[in-house]
Each structure stands twice: as C-alpha cells, then as structure tokens.
Amino acid sequence: MANLKIKLVKSLNGRLDKHISTAHSLGLRKIGNETVQPDNEQTRGKIAQIGYLLSVTEE
C-alpha cells in the first residue's frame, strides 16, 4: 500500500479550529513537522481540507 509524506509548511496560528484539529489528527503540530500516512480516502479528505497548509509527496 502506498504512503504519503505530509509536511506542515504554514503556521496554524489564526486558522479555523476545525483546520487545527485536522492538522493535529495527522500528527502535525509545528511548522516543519512531518508524518507518513497511508494513502486512503480518509487521509486524502484531510489533505483536501487543509492542503493550503501542507506539502505532500508520495513515498
């Protein structure tokens, strides 16, 4: 199964609470944090919601 490497590249300060919660559910709390998540519909939905804060690469 494919994985996605997700990196937080913009700050969470001043963002909607829902977007902050989504970032936290991906394991991203500070700028520069990276996580590897499975490439599935749930992860893609989270990325779609806060994609403007993230950098995503396939692994």
C-alpha positions, -999 to +999 in steps of 0.1 A: +000+000+000+013+035-009+021+061+018+020+099+017+047+120+034+030+151+047+048+182+060+033+213+077+047+243+059+025+271+072+015+282+107-016+270+125-019+304+142-052+322+134-067+292+115-101+278+120-104+254+150-116+227+126-084+230+105-062+230+136-079+198+148-074+182+114-037+190+114-034+176+149-052+144+138-025+140+112+002+144+139+012+179+128+017+205+155+046+228+145+059+241+112+083+216+098+067+185+114+065+156+090+044+124+092+038+094+070+002+084+065-015+057+044-028+068+010-065+063+016-098+082+014-097+094+050-062+109+046-070+124+012-101+141+027-080+157+055-054+168+029-082+184+008-094+203+038-061+218+049-040+214+017-031+251+017-010+245+049+007+213+037+034+199+014+025+163+003+048+138-015+042+102-024+066+077-007 
